[in-house]
Amino acid sequence: MRKTYQGACHCGAVRFEADLDLTQSTYRCNCSICRRTRFWAAVAPESGLRLLAGQGDMTQYLFNRRKNEHWFCRHCGVRAYGIGTDTPIGRMVGVNLGCLTDVSDEELSRVPVTYVDGLHDRQQVPAFFSHL
């Protein structure tokens, strides 16, 4: 069931709300950026993410094929979300679950996770993923 959650970067300059269904799978990936930033994404349609503050405080990072947008707070460096433009489901938003401010650890512990091998082959689970 979809619910509206509140979220923010670490310093609070960027604030947002996102419509997410945390009974659906979330994603942990081993690609170079997700592994380094420990990004844990819940998928939302583009209309499911609304910035409440901090549009001017965000900076975009593009790498590799330069298709997926990685958005960071320029003050604290936290990636609150990313926009996937080259995904199996088309354009979508990946909301960083670590940035949600109104979700309990208990609720997060029940969220299903799909592990994605973005480093080698997105169609398979990585051989090792407990560290993700």
CORMOFEN-V848105 format. One record per residue. N is the residue number from 1. SS is DSSP state (alpha for helix, beta for strand, coil for the rest). NEAR is the number of other ideal C-beta (glycine too) atoms within 10 Angstrom. D_FIRST is the distance of its C-alpha to the first C-alpha in whole Angstrom. Layout:
n=<N N>
ss=<SS SS>
near=<NEAR NEAR>
d_first=<D_FIRST D_FIRST>
//
This chain:
n=<1 2 3 4 5 6 7 8 9 10 11 12 13 14 15 16 17 18 19 20 21 22 23 24 25 26 27 28 29 30 31 32 33 34 35 36 37 38 39 40 41 42 43 44 45 46 47 48 49 50 51 52 53 54 55 56 57 58 59 60 61 62 63 64 65 66 67 68 69 70 71 72 73 74 75 76 77 78 79 80 81 82 83 84 85 86 87 88 89 90 91 92 93 94 95 96 97 98 99 100 101 102 103 104 105 106 107 108 109 110 111 112 113 114 115 116 117 118 119 120 121 122 123 124 125 126 127 128 129 130 131 132>
ss=<coil coil beta beta beta beta beta beta coil coil coil coil coil coil beta beta beta beta beta beta coil coil coil coil coil beta beta beta beta coil coil alpha alpha alpha alpha alpha alpha coil coil beta beta beta beta beta coil alpha alpha alpha beta beta beta beta beta coil alpha alpha alpha beta beta beta beta coil coil coil coil coil coil coil beta beta beta beta beta coil coil coil coil coil beta beta beta beta beta beta coil coil coil coil coil coil coil beta beta beta beta beta alpha alpha alpha beta coil coil coil coil alpha alpha alpha alpha alpha coil coil coil beta beta beta beta coil coil coil coil coil coil coil coil coil coil coil coil coil coil coil coil>
near=<7 13 12 11 20 14 23 20 25 14 14 14 17 28 18 23 17 23 16 25 14 19 11 13 13 19 19 20 22 19 18 12 16 22 16 8 16 12 21 20 22 23 18 20 13 10 8 18 20 12 15 12 12 19 10 9 18 18 12 10 13 10 11 11 8 10 12 21 16 19 20 20 21 14 16 14 12 18 23 24 25 23 17 19 13 12 14 8 8 10 13 20 23 25 26 21 23 17 23 22 11 11 19 9 6 7 13 14 7 9 16 9 13 12 17 21 17 19 13 11 10 13 8 10 12 19 8 10 15 5 9 17>
d_first=<0 4 6 10 12 16 18 22 25 27 30 27 29 26 23 19 16 13 10 8 5 7 7 9 12 14 18 21 24 28 29 32 29 26 29 31 28 26 23 19 17 13 13 12 14 17 16 13 16 19 22 23 26 28 28 32 31 29 31 31 32 32 34 35 34 33 30 27 27 27 26 28 29 33 34 32 31 27 25 22 21 22 22 22 25 26 23 22 19 21 21 18 18 17 16 18 16 20 20 17 19 16 15 17 18 17 13 15 17 14 12 14 16 18 22 23 27 28 31 32 30 27 27 27 26 29 31 30 27 27 28 26>
//
